[in-house]
């Protein structure tokens, strides 16, 4: 019985973690652009200031922390 409860808790934990990652991935997909112009337009649409670059993609807002705050509104 104890093993069953521990396994159930583990699967619930994995499920909750997967929901969190999916939310992050979805938010990030909506906020990446190939061009600075598209990122600037999204920045204006979201109401945040500036744009920033992450690897080869442009993102709205001055940093990623601010971007995720605006995407979750």
mmJSON file of the N, C-alpha and C atoms, coordinates in Angstrom:
{"data_MODEL":{"atom_site":{
"group_PDB":["ATOM","ATOM","ATOM","ATOM","ATOM","ATOM","ATOM","ATOM","ATOM","ATOM","ATOM","ATOM","ATOM","ATOM","ATOM","ATOM","ATOM","ATOM","ATOM","ATOM","ATOM","ATOM","ATOM","ATOM","ATOM","ATOM","ATOM","ATOM","ATOM","ATOM","ATOM","ATOM","ATOM","ATOM","ATOM","ATOM","ATOM","ATOM","ATOM","ATOM","ATOM","ATOM","ATOM","ATOM","ATOM","ATOM","ATOM","ATOM","ATOM","ATOM","ATOM","ATOM","ATOM","ATOM","ATOM","ATOM","ATOM","ATOM","ATOM","ATOM","ATOM","ATOM","ATOM","ATOM","ATOM","ATOM","ATOM","ATOM","ATOM","ATOM","ATOM","ATOM","ATOM","ATOM","ATOM","ATOM","ATOM","ATOM","ATOM","ATOM","ATOM","ATOM","ATOM","ATOM","ATOM","ATOM","ATOM","ATOM","ATOM","ATOM","ATOM","ATOM","ATOM","ATOM","ATOM","ATOM","ATOM","ATOM","ATOM","ATOM","ATOM","ATOM","ATOM","ATOM","ATOM","ATOM","ATOM","ATOM","ATOM","ATOM","ATOM","ATOM","ATOM","ATOM","ATOM","ATOM","ATOM","ATOM","ATOM","ATOM","ATOM","ATOM","ATOM","ATOM","ATOM","ATOM","ATOM","ATOM","ATOM","ATOM","ATOM","ATOM","ATOM","ATOM","ATOM","ATOM","ATOM","ATOM","ATOM","ATOM","ATOM","ATOM","ATOM","ATOM","ATOM","ATOM","ATOM","ATOM","ATOM","ATOM","ATOM","ATOM","ATOM","ATOM","ATOM","ATOM","ATOM","ATOM","ATOM","ATOM","ATOM","ATOM","ATOM","ATOM","ATOM","ATOM","ATOM","ATOM","ATOM","ATOM","ATOM","ATOM","ATOM","ATOM","ATOM","ATOM","ATOM","ATOM","ATOM","ATOM","ATOM","ATOM","ATOM","ATOM","ATOM","ATOM","ATOM","ATOM","ATOM","ATOM","ATOM","ATOM","ATOM","ATOM","ATOM","ATOM","ATOM","ATOM","ATOM","ATOM","ATOM","ATOM","ATOM","ATOM","ATOM","ATOM","ATOM","ATOM","ATOM","ATOM","ATOM","ATOM","ATOM","ATOM","ATOM","ATOM","ATOM","ATOM","ATOM"],
"id":[1,2,3,4,5,6,7,8,9,10,11,12,13,14,15,16,17,18,19,20,21,22,23,24,25,26,27,28,29,30,31,32,33,34,35,36,37,38,39,40,41,42,43,44,45,46,47,48,49,50,51,52,53,54,55,56,57,58,59,60,61,62,63,64,65,66,67,68,69,70,71,72,73,74,75,76,77,78,79,80,81,82,83,84,85,86,87,88,89,90,91,92,93,94,95,96,97,98,99,100,101,102,103,104,105,106,107,108,109,110,111,112,113,114,115,116,117,118,119,120,121,122,123,124,125,126,127,128,129,130,131,132,133,134,135,136,137,138,139,140,141,142,143,144,145,146,147,148,149,150,151,152,153,154,155,156,157,158,159,160,161,162,163,164,165,166,167,168,169,170,171,172,173,174,175,176,177,178,179,180,181,182,183,184,185,186,187,188,189,190,191,192,193,194,195,196,197,198,199,200,201,202,203,204,205,206,207,208,209,210,211,212,213,214,215,216,217,218,219],
"type_symbol":["N","C","C","N","C","C","N","C","C","N","C","C","N","C","C","N","C","C","N","C","C","N","C","C","N","C","C","N","C","C","N","C","C","N","C","C","N","C","C","N","C","C","N","C","C","N","C","C","N","C","C","N","C","C","N","C","C","N","C","C","N","C","C","N","C","C","N","C","C","N","C","C","N","C","C","N","C","C","N","C","C","N","C","C","N","C","C","N","C","C","N","C","C","N","C","C","N","C","C","N","C","C","N","C","C","N","C","C","N","C","C","N","C","C","N","C","C","N","C","C","N","C","C","N","C","C","N","C","C","N","C","C","N","C","C","N","C","C","N","C","C","N","C","C","N","C","C","N","C","C","N","C","C","N","C","C","N","C","C","N","C","C","N","C","C","N","C","C","N","C","C","N","C","C","N","C","C","N","C","C","N","C","C","N","C","C","N","C","C","N","C","C","N","C","C","N","C","C","N","C","C","N","C","C","N","C","C","N","C","C","N","C","C","N","C","C","N","C","C"],
"label_atom_id":["N","CA","C","N","CA","C","N","CA","C","N","CA","C","N","CA","C","N","CA","C","N","CA","C","N","CA","C","N","CA","C","N","CA","C","N","CA","C","N","CA","C","N","CA","C","N","CA","C","N","CA","C","N","CA","C","N","CA","C","N","CA","C","N","CA","C","N","CA","C","N","CA","C","N","CA","C","N","CA","C","N","CA","C","N","CA","C","N","CA","C","N","CA","C","N","CA","C","N","CA","C","N","CA","C","N","CA","C","N","CA","C","N","CA","C","N","CA","C","N","CA","C","N","CA","C","N","CA","C","N","CA","C","N","CA","C","N","CA","C","N","CA","C","N","CA","C","N","CA","C","N","CA","C","N","CA","C","N","CA","C","N","CA","C","N","CA","C","N","CA","C","N","CA","C","N","CA","C","N","CA","C","N","CA","C","N","CA","C","N","CA","C","N","CA","C","N","CA","C","N","CA","C","N","CA","C","N","CA","C","N","CA","C","N","CA","C","N","CA","C","N","CA","C","N","CA","C","N","CA","C","N","CA","C","N","CA","C","N","CA","C","N","CA","C","N","CA","C","N","CA","C","N","CA","C"],
"label_alt_id":[null,null,null,null,null,null,null,null,null,null,null,null,null,null,null,null,null,null,null,null,null,null,null,null,null,null,null,null,null,null,null,null,null,null,null,null,null,null,null,null,null,null,null,null,null,null,null,null,null,null,null,null,null,null,null,null,null,null,null,null,null,null,null,null,null,null,null,null,null,null,null,null,null,null,null,null,null,null,null,null,null,null,null,null,null,null,null,null,null,null,null,null,null,null,null,null,null,null,null,null,null,null,null,null,null,null,null,null,null,null,null,null,null,null,null,null,null,null,null,null,null,null,null,null,null,null,null,null,null,null,null,null,null,null,null,null,null,null,null,null,null,null,null,null,null,null,null,null,null,null,null,null,null,null,null,null,null,null,null,null,null,null,null,null,null,null,null,null,null,null,null,null,null,null,null,null,null,null,null,null,null,null,null,null,null,null,null,null,null,null,null,null,null,null,null,null,null,null,null,null,null,null,null,null,null,null,null,null,null,null,null,null,null,null,null,null,null,null,null],
"label_comp_id":["UNK","UNK","UNK","UNK","UNK","UNK","UNK","UNK","UNK","UNK","UNK","UNK","UNK","UNK","UNK","UNK","UNK","UNK","UNK","UNK","UNK","UNK","UNK","UNK","UNK","UNK","UNK","UNK","UNK","UNK","UNK","UNK","UNK","UNK","UNK","UNK","UNK","UNK","UNK","UNK","UNK","UNK","UNK","UNK","UNK","UNK","UNK","UNK","UNK","UNK","UNK","UNK","UNK","UNK","UNK","UNK","UNK","UNK","UNK","UNK","UNK","UNK","UNK","UNK","UNK","UNK","UNK","UNK","UNK","UNK","UNK","UNK","UNK","UNK","UNK","UNK","UNK","UNK","UNK","UNK","UNK","UNK","UNK","UNK","UNK","UNK","UNK","UNK","UNK","UNK","UNK","UNK","UNK","UNK","UNK","UNK","UNK","UNK","UNK","UNK","UNK","UNK","UNK","UNK","UNK","UNK","UNK","UNK","UNK","UNK","UNK","UNK","UNK","UNK","UNK","UNK","UNK","UNK","UNK","UNK","UNK","UNK","UNK","UNK","UNK","UNK","UNK","UNK","UNK","UNK","UNK","UNK","UNK","UNK","UNK","UNK","UNK","UNK","UNK","UNK","UNK","UNK","UNK","UNK","UNK","UNK","UNK","UNK","UNK","UNK","UNK","UNK","UNK","UNK","UNK","UNK","UNK","UNK","UNK","UNK","UNK","UNK","UNK","UNK","UNK","UNK","UNK","UNK","UNK","UNK","UNK","UNK","UNK","UNK","UNK","UNK","UNK","UNK","UNK","UNK","UNK","UNK","UNK","UNK","UNK","UNK","UNK","UNK","UNK","UNK","UNK","UNK","UNK","UNK","UNK","UNK","UNK","UNK","UNK","UNK","UNK","UNK","UNK","UNK","UNK","UNK","UNK","UNK","UNK","UNK","UNK","UNK","UNK","UNK","UNK","UNK","UNK","UNK","UNK"],
"label_asym_id":["A","A","A","A","A","A","A","A","A","A","A","A","A","A","A","A","A","A","A","A","A","A","A","A","A","A","A","A","A","A","A","A","A","A","A","A","A","A","A","A","A","A","A","A","A","A","A","A","A","A","A","A","A","A","A","A","A","A","A","A","A","A","A","A","A","A","A","A","A","A","A","A","A","A","A","A","A","A","A","A","A","A","A","A","A","A","A","A","A","A","A","A","A","A","A","A","A","A","A","A","A","A","A","A","A","A","A","A","A","A","A","A","A","A","A","A","A","A","A","A","A","A","A","A","A","A","A","A","A","A","A","A","A","A","A","A","A","A","A","A","A","A","A","A","A","A","A","A","A","A","A","A","A","A","A","A","A","A","A","A","A","A","A","A","A","A","A","A","A","A","A","A","A","A","A","A","A","A","A","A","A","A","A","A","A","A","A","A","A","A","A","A","A","A","A","A","A","A","A","A","A","A","A","A","A","A","A","A","A","A","A","A","A","A","A","A","A","A","A"],
"label_entity_id":["1","1","1","1","1","1","1","1","1","1","1","1","1","1","1","1","1","1","1","1","1","1","1","1","1","1","1","1","1","1","1","1","1","1","1","1","1","1","1","1","1","1","1","1","1","1","1","1","1","1","1","1","1","1","1","1","1","1","1","1","1","1","1","1","1","1","1","1","1","1","1","1","1","1","1","1","1","1","1","1","1","1","1","1","1","1","1","1","1","1","1","1","1","1","1","1","1","1","1","1","1","1","1","1","1","1","1","1","1","1","1","1","1","1","1","1","1","1","1","1","1","1","1","1","1","1","1","1","1","1","1","1","1","1","1","1","1","1","1","1","1","1","1","1","1","1","1","1","1","1","1","1","1","1","1","1","1","1","1","1","1","1","1","1","1","1","1","1","1","1","1","1","1","1","1","1","1","1","1","1","1","1","1","1","1","1","1","1","1","1","1","1","1","1","1","1","1","1","1","1","1","1","1","1","1","1","1","1","1","1","1","1","1","1","1","1","1","1","1"],
"label_seq_id":[1,1,1,2,2,2,3,3,3,4,4,4,5,5,5,6,6,6,7,7,7,8,8,8,9,9,9,10,10,10,11,11,11,12,12,12,13,13,13,14,14,14,15,15,15,16,16,16,17,17,17,18,18,18,19,19,19,20,20,20,21,21,21,22,22,22,23,23,23,24,24,24,25,25,25,26,26,26,27,27,27,28,28,28,29,29,29,30,30,30,31,31,31,32,32,32,33,33,33,34,34,34,35,35,35,36,36,36,37,37,37,38,38,38,39,39,39,40,40,40,41,41,41,42,42,42,43,43,43,44,44,44,45,45,45,46,46,46,47,47,47,48,48,48,49,49,49,50,50,50,51,51,51,52,52,52,53,53,53,54,54,54,55,55,55,56,56,56,57,57,57,58,58,58,59,59,59,60,60,60,61,61,61,62,62,62,63,63,63,64,64,64,65,65,65,66,66,66,67,67,67,68,68,68,69,69,69,70,70,70,71,71,71,72,72,72,73,73,73],
"pdbx_PDB_ins_code":[null,null,null,null,null,null,null,null,null,null,null,null,null,null,null,null,null,null,null,null,null,null,null,null,null,null,null,null,null,null,null,null,null,null,null,null,null,null,null,null,null,null,null,null,null,null,null,null,null,null,null,null,null,null,null,null,null,null,null,null,null,null,null,null,null,null,null,null,null,null,null,null,null,null,null,null,null,null,null,null,null,null,null,null,null,null,null,null,null,null,null,null,null,null,null,null,null,null,null,null,null,null,null,null,null,null,null,null,null,null,null,null,null,null,null,null,null,null,null,null,null,null,null,null,null,null,null,null,null,null,null,null,null,null,null,null,null,null,null,null,null,null,null,null,null,null,null,null,null,null,null,null,null,null,null,null,null,null,null,null,null,null,null,null,null,null,null,null,null,null,null,null,null,null,null,null,null,null,null,null,null,null,null,null,null,null,null,null,null,null,null,null,null,null,null,null,null,null,null,null,null,null,null,null,null,null,null,null,null,null,null,null,null,null,null,null,null,null,null],
"Cartn_x":[0.817,0.0,0.866,1.933,2.821,3.504,3.907,4.558,3.581,2.343,1.322,1.09,0.997,0.793,1.992,3.196,4.405,4.443,4.089,4.057,2.989,1.844,0.778,1.219,1.838,2.347,3.381,4.229,5.244,4.601,3.59,2.918,2.138,1.543,0.864,1.877,3.024,4.09,4.542,4.776,5.188,4.127,2.878,1.786,1.763,1.885,1.871,3.074,4.22,5.413,5.19,4.606,4.383,3.427,2.439,1.537,2.283,3.175,3.94,4.841,5.533,6.399,5.607,4.429,3.608,3.17,2.828,2.43,3.599,4.797,5.978,6.256,6.2,6.47,5.454,4.191,3.156,3.367,3.673,3.93,5.132,6.154,7.356,7.109,6.32,6.027,5.306,4.439,3.68,4.538,5.738,6.538,7.843,8.083,9.344,9.093,10.007,9.85,11.183,11.109,12.307,12.862,11.994,12.454,12.209,13.061,12.931,11.641,11.235,10.014,8.785,8.693,7.565,7.56,8.738,8.832,8.402,8.777,8.385,6.866,6.265,4.805,4.114,4.63,4.053,4.252,5.394,5.666,4.63,4.318,3.302,1.93,1.632,0.348,0.198,1.296,1.264,1.268,1.822,1.911,3.227,4.2,5.51,6.454,7.609,8.574,9.76,10.223,11.459,11.338,12.483,12.617,13.978,14.168,15.473,15.67,16.907,17.234,17.68,17.224,17.626,18.048,19.337,19.927,19.588,18.839,18.533,17.116,16.403,15.017,14.898,13.959,13.634,12.412,12.43,11.324,10.899,9.598,9.123,9.509,9.378,9.666,11.178,11.554,12.977,13.754,13.049,13.703,12.662,13.138,12.228,11.295,11.773,10.924,9.702,9.931,8.818,7.904,8.476,7.679,6.694,7.169,6.283,5.196,5.484,4.448,3.339,3.712,2.711,1.975,2.648,1.984,0.959,1.139,0.205,-0.994,-1.015,-2.165,-3.375],
"Cartn_y":[-1.19,0.0,1.261,1.236,2.394,2.664,1.594,1.737,2.322,1.873,2.377,3.878,4.287,5.707,6.543,6.033,6.754,6.888,5.82,5.871,6.849,6.842,7.765,9.214,9.494,10.847,11.258,10.326,10.61,10.958,10.207,10.474,11.787,12.09,13.388,14.522,14.357,15.351,15.549,14.459,14.568,15.26,14.951,15.573,17.081,17.494,18.923,19.647,19.007,19.596,19.773,18.776,18.868,20.015,20.26,21.39,22.707,22.82,24.049,24.272,23.246,23.392,23.714,23.106,23.395,24.847,25.389,26.783,27.685,27.367,28.155,28.074,26.884,26.716,27.468,27.398,28.096,29.601,30.123,31.552,31.953,31.13,31.469,31.418,30.476,30.386,31.641,32.185,33.363,34.623,34.552,35.752,35.777,34.871,34.87,35.222,35.998,36.466,36.428,36.31,36.283,37.683,38.68,40.042,40.964,41.972,42.972,43.763,43.997,44.764,44.036,42.726,41.95,41.948,41.838,41.864,43.226,44.298,45.648,45.818,45.313,45.378,44.624,43.446,42.668,43.394,44.044,44.815,45.921,46.61,47.657,47.076,45.927,45.254,44.833,44.32,43.869,45.032,46.166,47.32,47.422,46.607,46.695,47.538,47.849,48.699,47.896,48.238,47.68,46.275,45.774,44.41,43.893,42.593,42.002,40.76,40.323,39.173,38.005,36.814,35.578,34.617,34.346,33.543,34.186,33.503,34.068,34.628,34.728,35.21,36.55,37.351,38.627,38.446,39.094,39.007,40.405,40.599,41.893,42.101,43.318,43.745,43.832,44.535,44.789,43.556,42.554,41.309,40.194,38.982,37.836,37.785,38.238,38.257,39.143,40.323,41.233,40.659,40.041,39.428,38.414,37.543,36.5,37.101,38.187,38.865,39.379,39.986,40.519,39.424,38.33,37.237,36.52,36.545,35.839,36.689,37.943,38.819,38.421],
"Cartn_z":[0.0,0.0,0.0,0.793,0.878,-0.473,-1.148,-2.456,-3.473,-3.441,-4.355,-4.143,-2.895,-2.578,-3.046,-2.832,-3.252,-4.776,-5.488,-6.95,-7.445,-6.812,-7.188,-6.982,-5.855,-5.591,-6.642,-7.028,-8.035,-9.386,-9.796,-11.068,-11.024,-9.901,-9.762,-9.875,-9.239,-9.324,-10.774,-11.491,-12.899,-13.746,-13.501,-14.229,-13.988,-12.749,-12.432,-13.031,-13.014,-13.636,-15.137,-15.781,-17.23,-17.561,-16.741,-16.981,-16.913,-15.965,-15.81,-17.017,-17.485,-18.645,-19.902,-20.041,-21.21,-21.216,-20.075,-19.973,-20.357,-19.887,-20.225,-21.722,-22.277,-23.705,-24.547,-24.166,-24.924,-24.867,-23.691,-23.546,-24.389,-24.392,-25.139,-26.639,-27.116,-28.547,-29.033,-28.21,-28.611,-28.584,-28.042,-27.879,-28.622,-29.568,-30.315,-31.771,-32.337,-33.716,-34.456,-35.772,-36.609,-36.849,-36.775,-37.057,-35.867,-35.768,-34.705,-34.875,-36.122,-36.388,-35.832,-36.054,-35.537,-34.007,-33.411,-31.947,-31.409,-32.097,-31.674,-31.765,-32.834,-32.969,-31.835,-31.484,-30.392,-29.062,-28.908,-27.7,-27.527,-28.614,-28.561,-28.248,-28.844,-28.608,-27.144,-26.558,-25.17,-24.181,-24.596,-23.708,-22.962,-23.319,-22.67,-23.527,-22.98,-23.657,-24.178,-25.379,-25.908,-26.462,-26.94,-27.447,-26.999,-27.072,-26.77,-27.632,-27.723,-28.561,-27.691,-28.065,-27.398,-28.498,-28.568,-29.644,-30.983,-31.84,-33.167,-33.258,-32.134,-32.142,-31.424,-31.88,-31.244,-30.377,-29.227,-28.282,-27.858,-27.642,-27.16,-25.692,-25.227,-23.85,-23.624,-22.572,-22.344,-21.891,-21.33,-20.935,-20.864,-20.688,-20.718,-19.51,-18.377,-17.178,-17.408,-17.959,-18.246,-19.318,-20.333,-21.403,-20.842,-19.963,-19.421,-18.541,-17.865,-17.08,-17.994,-19.109,-20.045,-20.798,-21.119,-21.849,-20.98,-19.688,-18.789,-18.411,-18.82,-18.501,-19.279],
"occupancy":[1.0,1.0,1.0,1.0,1.0,1.0,1.0,1.0,1.0,1.0,1.0,1.0,1.0,1.0,1.0,1.0,1.0,1.0,1.0,1.0,1.0,1.0,1.0,1.0,1.0,1.0,1.0,1.0,1.0,1.0,1.0,1.0,1.0,1.0,1.0,1.0,1.0,1.0,1.0,1.0,1.0,1.0,1.0,1.0,1.0,1.0,1.0,1.0,1.0,1.0,1.0,1.0,1.0,1.0,1.0,1.0,1.0,1.0,1.0,1.0,1.0,1.0,1.0,1.0,1.0,1.0,1.0,1.0,1.0,1.0,1.0,1.0,1.0,1.0,1.0,1.0,1.0,1.0,1.0,1.0,1.0,1.0,1.0,1.0,1.0,1.0,1.0,1.0,1.0,1.0,1.0,1.0,1.0,1.0,1.0,1.0,1.0,1.0,1.0,1.0,1.0,1.0,1.0,1.0,1.0,1.0,1.0,1.0,1.0,1.0,1.0,1.0,1.0,1.0,1.0,1.0,1.0,1.0,1.0,1.0,1.0,1.0,1.0,1.0,1.0,1.0,1.0,1.0,1.0,1.0,1.0,1.0,1.0,1.0,1.0,1.0,1.0,1.0,1.0,1.0,1.0,1.0,1.0,1.0,1.0,1.0,1.0,1.0,1.0,1.0,1.0,1.0,1.0,1.0,1.0,1.0,1.0,1.0,1.0,1.0,1.0,1.0,1.0,1.0,1.0,1.0,1.0,1.0,1.0,1.0,1.0,1.0,1.0,1.0,1.0,1.0,1.0,1.0,1.0,1.0,1.0,1.0,1.0,1.0,1.0,1.0,1.0,1.0,1.0,1.0,1.0,1.0,1.0,1.0,1.0,1.0,1.0,1.0,1.0,1.0,1.0,1.0,1.0,1.0,1.0,1.0,1.0,1.0,1.0,1.0,1.0,1.0,1.0,1.0,1.0,1.0,1.0,1.0,1.0],
"B_iso_or_equiv":[0.0,0.0,0.0,0.0,0.0,0.0,0.0,0.0,0.0,0.0,0.0,0.0,0.0,0.0,0.0,0.0,0.0,0.0,0.0,0.0,0.0,0.0,0.0,0.0,0.0,0.0,0.0,0.0,0.0,0.0,0.0,0.0,0.0,0.0,0.0,0.0,0.0,0.0,0.0,0.0,0.0,0.0,0.0,0.0,0.0,0.0,0.0,0.0,0.0,0.0,0.0,0.0,0.0,0.0,0.0,0.0,0.0,0.0,0.0,0.0,0.0,0.0,0.0,0.0,0.0,0.0,0.0,0.0,0.0,0.0,0.0,0.0,0.0,0.0,0.0,0.0,0.0,0.0,0.0,0.0,0.0,0.0,0.0,0.0,0.0,0.0,0.0,0.0,0.0,0.0,0.0,0.0,0.0,0.0,0.0,0.0,0.0,0.0,0.0,0.0,0.0,0.0,0.0,0.0,0.0,0.0,0.0,0.0,0.0,0.0,0.0,0.0,0.0,0.0,0.0,0.0,0.0,0.0,0.0,0.0,0.0,0.0,0.0,0.0,0.0,0.0,0.0,0.0,0.0,0.0,0.0,0.0,0.0,0.0,0.0,0.0,0.0,0.0,0.0,0.0,0.0,0.0,0.0,0.0,0.0,0.0,0.0,0.0,0.0,0.0,0.0,0.0,0.0,0.0,0.0,0.0,0.0,0.0,0.0,0.0,0.0,0.0,0.0,0.0,0.0,0.0,0.0,0.0,0.0,0.0,0.0,0.0,0.0,0.0,0.0,0.0,0.0,0.0,0.0,0.0,0.0,0.0,0.0,0.0,0.0,0.0,0.0,0.0,0.0,0.0,0.0,0.0,0.0,0.0,0.0,0.0,0.0,0.0,0.0,0.0,0.0,0.0,0.0,0.0,0.0,0.0,0.0,0.0,0.0,0.0,0.0,0.0,0.0,0.0,0.0,0.0,0.0,0.0,0.0],
"pdbx_formal_charge":[null,null,null,null,null,null,null,null,null,null,null,null,null,null,null,null,null,null,null,null,null,null,null,null,null,null,null,null,null,null,null,null,null,null,null,null,null,null,null,null,null,null,null,null,null,null,null,null,null,null,null,null,null,null,null,null,null,null,null,null,null,null,null,null,null,null,null,null,null,null,null,null,null,null,null,null,null,null,null,null,null,null,null,null,null,null,null,null,null,null,null,null,null,null,null,null,null,null,null,null,null,null,null,null,null,null,null,null,null,null,null,null,null,null,null,null,null,null,null,null,null,null,null,null,null,null,null,null,null,null,null,null,null,null,null,null,null,null,null,null,null,null,null,null,null,null,null,null,null,null,null,null,null,null,null,null,null,null,null,null,null,null,null,null,null,null,null,null,null,null,null,null,null,null,null,null,null,null,null,null,null,null,null,null,null,null,null,null,null,null,null,null,null,null,null,null,null,null,null,null,null,null,null,null,null,null,null,null,null,null,null,null,null,null,null,null,null,null,null],
"auth_seq_id":[1,1,1,2,2,2,3,3,3,4,4,4,5,5,5,6,6,6,7,7,7,8,8,8,9,9,9,10,10,10,11,11,11,12,12,12,13,13,13,14,14,14,15,15,15,16,16,16,17,17,17,18,18,18,19,19,19,20,20,20,21,21,21,22,22,22,23,23,23,24,24,24,25,25,25,26,26,26,27,27,27,28,28,28,29,29,29,30,30,30,31,31,31,32,32,32,33,33,33,34,34,34,35,35,35,36,36,36,37,37,37,38,38,38,39,39,39,40,40,40,41,41,41,42,42,42,43,43,43,44,44,44,45,45,45,46,46,46,47,47,47,48,48,48,49,49,49,50,50,50,51,51,51,52,52,52,53,53,53,54,54,54,55,55,55,56,56,56,57,57,57,58,58,58,59,59,59,60,60,60,61,61,61,62,62,62,63,63,63,64,64,64,65,65,65,66,66,66,67,67,67,68,68,68,69,69,69,70,70,70,71,71,71,72,72,72,73,73,73],
"auth_comp_id":["UNK","UNK","UNK","UNK","UNK","UNK","UNK","UNK","UNK","UNK","UNK","UNK","UNK","UNK","UNK","UNK","UNK","UNK","UNK","UNK","UNK","UNK","UNK","UNK","UNK","UNK","UNK","UNK","UNK","UNK","UNK","UNK","UNK","UNK","UNK","UNK","UNK","UNK","UNK","UNK","UNK","UNK","UNK","UNK","UNK","UNK","UNK","UNK","UNK","UNK","UNK","UNK","UNK","UNK","UNK","UNK","UNK","UNK","UNK","UNK","UNK","UNK","UNK","UNK","UNK","UNK","UNK","UNK","UNK","UNK","UNK","UNK","UNK","UNK","UNK","UNK","UNK","UNK","UNK","UNK","UNK","UNK","UNK","UNK","UNK","UNK","UNK","UNK","UNK","UNK","UNK","UNK","UNK","UNK","UNK","UNK","UNK","UNK","UNK","UNK","UNK","UNK","UNK","UNK","UNK","UNK","UNK","UNK","UNK","UNK","UNK","UNK","UNK","UNK","UNK","UNK","UNK","UNK","UNK","UNK","UNK","UNK","UNK","UNK","UNK","UNK","UNK","UNK","UNK","UNK","UNK","UNK","UNK","UNK","UNK","UNK","UNK","UNK","UNK","UNK","UNK","UNK","UNK","UNK","UNK","UNK","UNK","UNK","UNK","UNK","UNK","UNK","UNK","UNK","UNK","UNK","UNK","UNK","UNK","UNK","UNK","UNK","UNK","UNK","UNK","UNK","UNK","UNK","UNK","UNK","UNK","UNK","UNK","UNK","UNK","UNK","UNK","UNK","UNK","UNK","UNK","UNK","UNK","UNK","UNK","UNK","UNK","UNK","UNK","UNK","UNK","UNK","UNK","UNK","UNK","UNK","UNK","UNK","UNK","UNK","UNK","UNK","UNK","UNK","UNK","UNK","UNK","UNK","UNK","UNK","UNK","UNK","UNK","UNK","UNK","UNK","UNK","UNK","UNK"],
"auth_asym_id":["A","A","A","A","A","A","A","A","A","A","A","A","A","A","A","A","A","A","A","A","A","A","A","A","A","A","A","A","A","A","A","A","A","A","A","A","A","A","A","A","A","A","A","A","A","A","A","A","A","A","A","A","A","A","A","A","A","A","A","A","A","A","A","A","A","A","A","A","A","A","A","A","A","A","A","A","A","A","A","A","A","A","A","A","A","A","A","A","A","A","A","A","A","A","A","A","A","A","A","A","A","A","A","A","A","A","A","A","A","A","A","A","A","A","A","A","A","A","A","A","A","A","A","A","A","A","A","A","A","A","A","A","A","A","A","A","A","A","A","A","A","A","A","A","A","A","A","A","A","A","A","A","A","A","A","A","A","A","A","A","A","A","A","A","A","A","A","A","A","A","A","A","A","A","A","A","A","A","A","A","A","A","A","A","A","A","A","A","A","A","A","A","A","A","A","A","A","A","A","A","A","A","A","A","A","A","A","A","A","A","A","A","A","A","A","A","A","A","A"],
"auth_atom_id":["N","CA","C","N","CA","C","N","CA","C","N","CA","C","N","CA","C","N","CA","C","N","CA","C","N","CA","C","N","CA","C","N","CA","C","N","CA","C","N","CA","C","N","CA","C","N","CA","C","N","CA","C","N","CA","C","N","CA","C","N","CA","C","N","CA","C","N","CA","C","N","CA","C","N","CA","C","N","CA","C","N","CA","C","N","CA","C","N","CA","C","N","CA","C","N","CA","C","N","CA","C","N","CA","C","N","CA","C","N","CA","C","N","CA","C","N","CA","C","N","CA","C","N","CA","C","N","CA","C","N","CA","C","N","CA","C","N","CA","C","N","CA","C","N","CA","C","N","CA","C","N","CA","C","N","CA","C","N","CA","C","N","CA","C","N","CA","C","N","CA","C","N","CA","C","N","CA","C","N","CA","C","N","CA","C","N","CA","C","N","CA","C","N","CA","C","N","CA","C","N","CA","C","N","CA","C","N","CA","C","N","CA","C","N","CA","C","N","CA","C","N","CA","C","N","CA","C","N","CA","C","N","CA","C","N","CA","C","N","CA","C","N","CA","C","N","CA","C","N","CA","C","N","CA","C"],
"pdbx_PDB_model_num":[1,1,1,1,1,1,1,1,1,1,1,1,1,1,1,1,1,1,1,1,1,1,1,1,1,1,1,1,1,1,1,1,1,1,1,1,1,1,1,1,1,1,1,1,1,1,1,1,1,1,1,1,1,1,1,1,1,1,1,1,1,1,1,1,1,1,1,1,1,1,1,1,1,1,1,1,1,1,1,1,1,1,1,1,1,1,1,1,1,1,1,1,1,1,1,1,1,1,1,1,1,1,1,1,1,1,1,1,1,1,1,1,1,1,1,1,1,1,1,1,1,1,1,1,1,1,1,1,1,1,1,1,1,1,1,1,1,1,1,1,1,1,1,1,1,1,1,1,1,1,1,1,1,1,1,1,1,1,1,1,1,1,1,1,1,1,1,1,1,1,1,1,1,1,1,1,1,1,1,1,1,1,1,1,1,1,1,1,1,1,1,1,1,1,1,1,1,1,1,1,1,1,1,1,1,1,1,1,1,1,1,1,1,1,1,1,1,1,1]
}}}
